[in-house]
């Protein structure tokens, strides 16, 4: 019995990445420059920086999508009028984006997470995710 214990301890010390406490190393090169510049990555989650300079088109999109509000008059997270899967200031659709947002560590129900994920979408897809509201935000000054 003691020999087996010594073998197991030896293996555990030789291969620490096998243990439940091991995590994947953070690879800063694989992160988008946009996320790096506009978000704080800590404890395997992503949080929007408070001093983000929003692209002008994103300000117009927020105005058209939610009247630039994340919460309704009762203090609840704003949901879409036409599609109740649309969430928050940028009306991010849960059916399309919730799995990806969670995978990346964004909480689209929080104000900062909704904005950070909207910026991620904009960086990756441009304004395409908001194409249905384009007639509104394209004409705003």
N, C-alpha and C positions, 0 to 999 in steps of 0.2 A: 504493500500500500504506500509506504513512504517514497518508493522509487517512482511510482506513477505520479504522485504529487510533485516531486521534483521535476519530472519531465513536463508536466503541465505548466508549472511555474516558468520553466525554461522557455517553453514555447510562447507563453504569454509575453515574456520579456523580449523575445526575439521578434515577435510580430505584433507590436502594439496596435497597429491599424485594424486588427481583427476585433478588438474589444468594442463594447457598445458605446464607449465614450469618444471613440475616434470620429472625426468629422473630415469632410473633404477640405483640402487646403483652399484658401481664398485665392482665386486667380484673377488679379486685377486686369490682366491683359484681355480676358474674355468678356469683361464688362463693357457695355457701350460707353463711349466717351460722354454721351448725353447724360446717362444715368450717373456716371461718376461726377460730372460737373453739377448736377442738379439734385442729387440725393445723397443721403448718408447711409452707408451700408454698415450695419452693426448687428451682432447677434443673429446672423442669417436672416435679417429682414431689411427692408428698404424703407426709408422715411424721407419725405420731401424736405429739402432745406427750406428755411423760412425766408431766405432772401433770393428766391428764384426770380429771374427776370423772364416773364412770360412773353412768348412771341405774340405780336399784336393780334394775329388771327385766332389764337387761343382765347384771348380776352373776348373777342367777338363771338366765338363759338359758345363760350360760357353764358354770355348775355342772351343768345338765342335759345340755347338749350334749357336754361333754368332761370333766366333773368338774373344770372350771376349769383344764385343762392344755392347753398348746399342743404339747408334746412328749411322746412315749411314753417308756416306761422305758429304751429304747435311745438316746434323744436325737434321734429322728427326728420330723419333723412328724406330729402325730396325724392319722390318716385315719379316716373313718367305719367303724363295724362293719357297718352295713347297706347303706351306699352309700359305696364307696371314692372317690367324687368329693367327699365332704365333707372339708374341710380345716381343721385348726387348732382353736383354742380355741372359736371360734364356729361351727365346722363349716359353713363357707361352701362351697356347692356349686359346683364348677368348671364343670359343664355350664351352669348358669344365670348365674353371676356372673363368671367369669374374664375374659371379653372386656371387660365394663364396668369391672371393677377395674383391668385393665391400661390401658384408655383414660384412666381418671382418675389413673393413676400409683400405684396401690396394689399391693403384693406380698402376696397373701393367704397366702403360705408363710412370710413373716416374722411374728414375734409382733406387732410394732407395726403392720405393714400389715394383718394379719388383724383386729386390734382397730379400727383406723381405718376399714377398709371396713365392718366390722360396725356401727360408729357411723353411718357414712354411710347404710347400709341402714335402720337404725332411724330416722334422721332423715327419710328419704324415704318409708318404707313402714310405720313402726311395727314391731310385733312379728310381722307377717304372714310374713316369711321363715322364722320359727321356729315356725310354727303347729303342725307335727307334734309338737313337744316341749312344746306348751302345757300339756297335763295335768300334766306334771312341774313346770315352772317357775311355773305359776300357783299351785301349792300349797306352794311353798317359802317359808319365812320369812326 
